[in-house]
């Protein structure tokens, strides 16, 4: 994920008036609802790597 990735809307009120927050990387503030929130990249998902419940093999 790029450092320039930014949210398109506030997760609380849905407004698009967002600005970077002073409290560090990934923090944003919403001018509409006056909330601050932080985004965090957790990792990649391993989609498609399921095991077969009957035999334990990958399907």
C-alpha positions, 0 to 999 in steps of 0.5 A: 500500500502506498503512503499516498493512499487516502480514504475517500469518505469518513467511516463514521458519517460518510462525508468526503471532507477529510484532511490528514491529522497531525497525530502520525501516519495514516491518521485522518480527521473529518471536518463534517463530524469532527472525528479523527480516525486512523487507517492501518494496513493489516496484510494480504489475504490468502484467498484461494488456498483452502484445504479440503475438509475430507482429505486435508489437500489444497483445492 
